[in-house]
Amino acid sequence: MLSKFVKERFQGEISLWDTITKNNTQTFTNLMSTKSVKVDNRTIVLKSDLNCFNRFITISQSRSLPLTDVLQYELGILPYSLSKADGTPNTTNKSVLLPLLEQHISTETVSNAAWIVDGMEVVHTVAAKFNGSYQDFSRSVLQLAIAKSCENASVHLVFDNYASEVSIKGFEHSRRAGNARPLQLSKVHPSMNVTSSQMKRLLVTEKTKNVLVGFLTDSFNDAKNQDLLQNRKLYITNGTKCLCIGKGVASHEIQELCSSKEEADSRMFLHVKYEVNKGSEHIIIRSKDTDVTVIALYFQAIMSTAKLYVYRNAYHDLSASVETLGQGLCLALPGYHALTGCDSTSCFYLINKAKGFKLLQEIEYAVAVMQLGQSFNVSEEVFEMIEAFVAALYNFPKSKINAVQVKKFKKIQSSQELPPTQDSLKLHILRTNYQTRVWKLSMDNVPICQDCEYR
């Protein structure tokens, strides 16, 4: 730069006193710089990690390092096969699994069945178009919750219970809330009016949801709402407790259904077990969540005393689905669903659930994925089995995942298309195993391990 300055200023035509332009020297700050771009009303954070990627390749060539040694480390500050550039997990469309799982639809109404209803799903459905008082809101929720059940049926209204601020689904809750401004509410008065937009803001935080659930529980005990029940028994969860409400009968706590489980997805199956123990032969689960269908198929595969149905505008006969899909595949579903991306785990970049589902129909892979969630610990043998399955997802069956990276390296257009390194995959499997274990313990009223660092 000095020689250029002398040549231009002393020997050339540029004056010594002319302005010197600033050089955009690259530093570590530039490497980590971010810029925001508006695309479809979403802010996408773009990180300039290309230089980092190039440096790894330069090191490999200048120091004669084998590519296998270089690619055993992530080519960026994050495993981009599992996360976005801003650090958030890769997400997938869970619902693509449903047409593959629910192949048998019963056109007839299932009578004399117990109903297990996702409470927050009912609340959101009513809230979307509601304008009126909280008292009318509670009545609308109760009407929808019992709408399809028989007059003497047992109806279980199950809500989430987020007493702790730390949750395995914390990111998903933040994503769903978006930029909505929470509505602060410490107590609900029945005569207060509320609009659909206000209700949407009220349902943003877990704290206000708990306030609303507490109000609904008290409101259902009111004589006017009890008239709607007729001869039904309503079981409603509120925090860790579960109350039984009936017309003309004082509400009372059901100890077997008291639980510290966070997710309604898993707590619903504690209620399924309760109905099975009571002798119910037909149990209908009302939920649109893919997670619920996956867990239901798992338990239907190991349970022969009752038939389970999932109601979503039609009755889906899960016992018939188990016969079609096979017991082995159904037992592997929770592990597969968590491994390939759910609300609490990342998905592999460009690997959709339908592709992996075809692999899961091979007994070898079904047995491997079935091992997930058997305990909170993962053995080295299980790691190797799952590693082989993930390699098959990337079209290199029975290979080590680091070897797959080398084979795919020459064919990719971005680092995201590479599979995760073995180290990153192990962490992903640990988190996957934790979530699968939680699901498999859904019928057990036991505390879930809270101390896992991969939670």
C-alpha positions in Angstrom: 0.0 0.0 0.0 2.9 2.4 0.7 4.4 1.9 -2.7 1.0 2.6 -4.3 0.7 5.8 -2.2 4.1 7.1 -3.3 3.5 6.2 -7.0 0.1 7.9 -7.1 0.8 11.0 -4.8 4.5 11.8 -5.6 5.0 10.5 -9.1 1.4 10.5 -10.4 -1.2 13.2 -11.0 -3.1 12.8 -7.7 -2.4 15.6 -5.2 -0.9 14.7 -1.9 -3.7 16.5 -0.2 -6.6 14.7 -1.9 -8.9 12.5 0.2 -7.8 8.9 0.8 -10.5 6.4 0.3 -11.1 4.0 3.2 -10.1 0.4 2.7 -12.7 -2.2 3.6 -10.3 -4.5 5.4 -11.7 -7.9 6.3 -11.7 -8.7 10.0 -13.2 -11.3 12.3 -16.1 -8.9 12.9 -16.8 -9.0 9.1 -16.8 -12.8 9.3 -19.6 -12.8 11.9 -21.5 -9.9 10.5 -25.2 -10.2 9.8 -27.7 -8.4 7.6 -31.4 -8.5 7.6 -33.5 -9.0 4.4 -37.3 -8.8 4.2 -38.7 -11.8 2.3 -42.5 -12.5 2.5 -42.7 -10.4 5.7 -40.2 -12.5 7.4 -36.8 -11.4 8.6 -34.1 -13.8 7.5 -30.7 -13.4 9.1 -27.9 -14.1 6.7 -24.5 -14.9 8.0 -21.4 -14.6 5.9 -19.9 -18.0 6.7 -18.6 -18.6 3.1 -15.1 -17.3 4.0 -15.0 -19.8 6.9 -16.0 -22.6 4.5 -13.3 -21.6 2.0 -10.6 -21.5 4.8 -11.3 -25.1 5.7 -10.7 -26.2 2.1 -7.6 -24.0 1.8 -6.2 -25.6 5.0 -6.9 -29.1 3.6 -5.0 -28.4 0.4 -2.1 -26.3 1.8 -1.3 -28.7 4.6 -2.0 -31.9 2.7 -4.7 -32.9 5.1 -7.1 -35.6 4.0 -10.6 -34.3 3.4 -12.0 -36.9 5.8 -10.0 -35.2 8.6 -11.3 -31.7 7.7 -15.0 -32.7 7.3 -15.2 -34.4 10.7 -15.6 -30.8 12.0 -18.5 -28.5 11.2 -17.8 -26.0 8.4 -19.4 -23.2 10.3 -20.2 -22.1 13.8 -23.4 -24.2 13.7 -24.4 -27.6 12.2 -26.3 -26.1 9.2 -27.8 -29.4 8.4 -29.8 -29.1 11.6 -30.1 -25.3 12.2 -30.6 -22.1 10.4 -28.0 -19.4 10.2 -29.5 -17.5 13.1 -29.2 -20.5 15.4 -32.9 -21.6 15.4 -33.7 -25.2 14.6 -34.6 -26.4 11.1 -38.4 -27.0 11.0 -40.4 -29.5 8.9 -44.0 -30.0 7.9 -45.1 -32.7 10.4 -48.5 -33.1 8.8 -47.1 -35.0 5.8 -47.0 -38.0 8.0 -50.7 -38.1 8.6 -51.9 -39.4 5.2 -49.3 -42.2 5.6 -50.4 -43.2 9.1 -54.2 -42.8 9.0 -55.2 -45.1 6.2 -58.5 -46.3 7.6 -61.4 -43.9 8.1 -64.6 -45.1 9.7 -67.7 -43.4 8.1 -69.9 -44.5 11.0 -70.1 -42.7 14.3 -68.4 -44.6 17.1 -70.9 -44.9 19.9 -70.4 -45.6 23.7 -66.9 -44.3 23.5 -64.9 -42.2 26.0 -63.5 -38.9 24.6 -60.1 -37.5 25.3 -60.0 -33.9 24.0 -57.1 -31.5 23.5 -58.4 -28.6 25.6 -56.2 -25.8 24.1 -57.2 -26.9 20.6 -60.8 -26.4 21.5 -60.0 -23.0 23.1 -58.2 -21.8 20.0 -61.0 -22.9 17.7 -63.6 -21.0 19.7 -61.4 -18.0 20.2 -60.7 -17.5 16.5 -64.2 -16.1 15.8 -65.5 -15.2 19.3 -66.8 -11.8 20.4 -68.7 -11.7 23.8 -68.3 -12.2 27.5 -66.0 -14.7 29.2 -69.0 -16.4 30.6 -70.4 -17.0 27.0 -66.9 -18.1 26.0 -66.7 -20.8 28.6 -70.1 -22.1 27.6 -69.0 -22.2 23.9 -65.8 -24.1 24.9 -67.9 -26.7 26.8 -70.4 -27.1 24.0 -67.6 -27.8 21.5 -65.7 -30.1 23.8 -68.8 -32.4 24.3 -70.4 -31.9 20.9 -69.7 -35.4 19.5 -70.0 -37.5 22.6 -73.0 -39.5 23.8 -75.2 -38.2 26.6 -73.7 -40.6 29.2 -70.1 -40.5 28.0 -66.9 -39.6 29.8 -65.2 -36.5 28.3 -61.7 -35.6 29.3 -60.6 -32.0 28.6 -56.8 -32.0 28.8 -54.7 -28.8 28.9 -50.9 -28.1 28.9 -49.2 -27.5 32.2 -46.2 -25.2 31.9 -45.4 -24.3 35.5 -41.7 -23.9 34.7 -40.2 -21.3 32.4 -37.7 -23.8 31.0 -39.3 -26.2 28.5 -38.0 -28.5 25.8 -40.5 -26.8 23.5 -39.5 -23.2 24.5 -38.4 -22.3 21.0 -41.6 -23.6 19.4 -43.7 -21.5 21.8 -41.7 -18.4 21.0 -42.1 -19.0 17.3 -45.8 -19.5 17.5 -46.2 -16.3 19.5 -44.3 -14.3 16.8 -44.5 -10.6 17.4 -47.9 -10.6 19.1 -48.0 -8.4 22.1 -49.2 -10.4 25.2 -52.4 -9.3 26.9 -51.8 -9.0 30.7 -54.4 -10.7 32.7 -54.3 -11.9 36.3 -58.0 -12.7 36.8 -61.0 -13.3 34.6 -64.4 -11.8 35.4 -67.3 -13.6 33.7 -69.1 -10.4 32.7 -66.0 -9.0 30.9 -66.2 -8.8 27.1 -63.4 -10.1 25.0 -62.8 -10.0 21.2 -61.1 -12.6 19.0 -58.0 -10.3 18.6 -57.8 -9.9 22.4 -58.1 -13.6 22.9 -55.3 -14.2 20.5 -53.0 -12.0 22.6 -54.2 -13.7 25.8 -53.1 -17.1 24.4 -49.6 -15.9 23.7 -48.0 -16.6 27.2 -48.3 -19.7 29.4 -49.1 -17.5 32.4 -52.3 -16.1 30.9 -53.3 -19.5 29.5 -53.1 -20.9 33.0 -55.3 -18.0 34.2 -57.9 -18.8 31.5 -57.9 -22.5 32.2 -58.5 -21.8 35.9 -61.5 -19.7 35.0 -62.9 -22.4 32.7 -62.6 -25.0 35.5 -64.5 -22.8 37.9 -67.0 -21.8 35.2 -67.8 -25.5 34.3 -68.8 -26.0 37.9 -71.6 -23.4 37.5 -75.1 -24.9 37.4 -76.0 -23.3 34.0 -73.0 -25.0 32.4 -73.6 -28.3 34.2 -77.0 -28.5 32.5 -75.1 -28.9 29.2 -73.4 -32.0 30.5 -76.6 -34.0 31.0 -75.4 -37.4 32.2 -71.8 -37.0 31.1 -68.8 -36.9 33.3 -66.3 -34.1 32.5 -62.7 -34.5 33.6 -60.7 -31.3 33.3 -57.0 -30.7 34.0 -55.9 -27.5 35.7 -52.2 -27.4 36.5 -51.2 -30.6 38.1 -54.7 -31.4 39.2 -57.6 -33.1 37.5 -61.2 -32.5 38.6 -64.3 -34.6 37.8 -67.5 -32.6 37.2 -71.0 -33.9 36.8 -74.5 -32.5 36.8 -75.8 -32.1 40.3 -72.6 -33.7 41.7 -69.9 -31.8 43.7 -66.6 -31.7 41.8 -63.9 -33.9 43.1 -60.2 -34.5 42.4 -59.1 -37.7 40.6 -55.8 -38.7 42.1 -54.9 -41.1 39.3 -55.0 -38.2 36.8 -53.0 -35.7 38.8 -49.8 -35.2 36.9 -46.8 -32.9 36.5 -46.6 -33.6 32.7 -46.1 -30.4 30.7 -47.6 -31.4 27.3 -51.2 -32.2 26.8 -49.9 -34.4 23.9 -48.5 -36.9 26.4 -50.8 -36.3 29.3 -53.8 -37.3 27.2 -52.6 -40.9 27.3 -52.6 -40.9 31.1 -56.4 -40.4 30.6 -56.5 -43.1 27.9 -55.0 -45.5 30.5 -57.6 -44.4 33.1 -60.4 -45.2 30.7 -58.9 -48.6 29.8 -58.7 -49.5 33.4 -62.3 -48.5 33.8 -63.2 -51.0 31.1 -63.8 -48.7 28.1 -63.5 -50.6 24.8 -63.6 -47.6 22.5 -61.6 -44.4 23.2 -61.7 -41.4 20.8 -58.8 -38.9 20.9 -59.8 -35.5 19.5 -56.6 -33.7 18.3 -55.2 -32.4 15.0 -51.6 -32.7 16.3 -49.4 -35.2 14.4 -47.5 -35.9 17.7 -50.7 -37.2 19.2 -51.4 -39.6 16.3 -47.8 -40.9 16.4 -48.1 -41.6 20.2 -51.6 -43.1 19.8 -50.3 -45.6 17.1 -47.5 -46.6 19.4 -49.8 -47.4 22.3 -52.4 -49.1 20.1 -49.6 -51.4 18.9 -48.9 -52.6 22.5 -52.5 -52.5 23.7 -55.2 -55.0 22.8 -57.8 -54.3 25.4 -59.3 -51.2 23.7 -59.6 -49.7 20.3 -58.3 -46.2 19.8 -59.6 -43.6 17.3 -58.3 -40.2 16.4 -61.1 -37.8 15.4 -60.3 -35.1 12.9 -63.5 -34.4 10.9 -63.7 -38.2 10.7 -63.0 -41.2 12.8 -59.6 -42.7 12.1 -59.4 -46.3 13.2 -55.9 -46.8 14.6 -56.3 -50.5 15.3 -56.8 -51.1 11.6 -53.9 -48.8 10.8 -51.6 -50.9 13.0 -52.7 -54.0 11.2 -51.8 -52.4 7.8 -48.6 -50.7 8.9 -47.3 -53.5 11.1 -46.6 -53.5 14.8 -42.8 -53.0 14.3 -43.2 -49.9 12.3 -45.7 -48.4 14.8 -43.4 -49.1 17.7 -40.6 -47.2 15.9 -42.8 -44.2 15.0 -42.1 -42.0 18.1 -38.3 -42.3 17.7 -38.6 -41.7 13.9 -40.9 -38.7 14.4 -38.5 -37.1 16.9 -35.4 -37.9 14.9 -36.7 -36.3 11.7 -38.1 -33.2 13.3 -40.9 -32.3 15.7 -41.8 -29.3 17.8 -38.8 -29.9 20.1 -36.2 -31.3 17.7 -34.6 -30.2 14.5 -35.1 -31.8 11.1 -32.3 -32.6 8.6 -32.0 -30.1 5.8 -34.0 -31.2 2.7 -34.9 -34.6 4.3 -38.7 -34.8 4.5 -40.6 -37.3 6.6 -42.1 -39.2 3.7 -38.7 -40.2 2.4 -37.6 -41.6 5.7 -41.0 -43.3 6.2 -40.2 -45.6 3.2 -36.9 -46.6 4.8 -38.7 -47.3 8.1 -40.7 -50.1 6.5 -37.5 -52.1 6.3 -37.3 -54.3 9.4 -33.6 -53.5 10.0 -34.2 -49.8 10.3 -37.5 -50.2 12.2 -35.6 -52.2 14.8 -32.9 -49.6 15.0 -35.2 -46.6 15.5 -37.3 -48.7 17.9 -34.4 -48.5 20.4 -34.8 -44.8 20.9 -36.6 -43.8 24.1 -36.1 -47.2 25.8 -34.3 -45.3 28.6 -32.9 -41.8 29.1 -29.4 -43.1 28.2 -28.2 -44.1 24.8 -25.7 -46.8 24.3 -22.9 -46.8 21.8 -24.6 -49.7 20.0 -27.8 -47.6 19.5 -25.7 -44.6 18.3 -24.2 -46.8 15.6 -27.6 -48.2 14.6 -29.2 -44.7 14.3 -26.1 -43.4 12.5 -26.6 -46.1 9.8 -30.3 -45.1 9.5 -29.4 -41.4 9.1 -26.7 -42.3 6.5 -29.5 -44.1 4.6 -31.6 -40.9 4.7 -28.7 -39.3 2.7 -28.8 -42.3 0.2 -25.6 -44.0 1.6 -27.0 -47.0 3.6 -24.8 -48.8 6.2 -22.1 -46.0 6.1 -20.5 -43.9 8.8 -21.9 -40.4 8.7 -18.4 -38.7 8.4 -17.8 -40.9 5.3 -21.1 -39.8 3.9 -19.9 -36.2 4.2 -16.9 -36.9 2.1 -18.9 -38.6 -0.6 -21.5 -35.8 -0.8 -19.0 -33.0 -0.6 -18.3 -32.8 -4.4 -22.1 -32.8 -5.2 -23.4 -30.1 -2.9 -24.1 -26.5 -3.6 -24.2 -25.3 0.0 -22.9 -26.6 3.3 -26.5 -27.2 4.5 -26.7 -30.1 2.2 -24.0 -32.0 4.0 -25.2 -34.3 6.8 -24.2 -33.4 10.3 -20.8 -34.5 11.7 -20.8 -37.5 14.0 -20.3 -35.2 17.0 -23.3 -33.1 16.0 -25.4 -36.2 15.2 -24.7 -37.6 18.6 -26.1 -34.5 20.3 -29.1 -34.6 18.1 -29.7 -38.3 18.9 -29.5 -37.5 22.7 -32.2 -34.8 22.4 -34.3 -37.1 20.1 -34.0 -39.9 22.7 -35.1 -37.6 25.5 -38.2 -36.5 23.6 -39.0 -40.1 22.6 -38.6 -41.3 26.2 -41.1 -38.6 27.4 -43.6 -39.8 24.8 -43.2 -43.5 25.7 -43.8 -42.7 29.4 -47.0 -40.9 28.6 -49.1 -43.5 30.3 -46.9 -43.5 33.4 -47.7 -40.9 36.1 -44.0 -40.4 37.0 -41.8 -37.3 37.1 -39.8 -36.8 33.9 -36.0 -36.4 34.2 -35.4 -32.6 34.2 -31.6 -32.6 34.4 -30.5 -33.8 31.0 -28.1 -31.2 29.4 -29.5 -32.1 26.0 -33.1 -31.4 27.1 
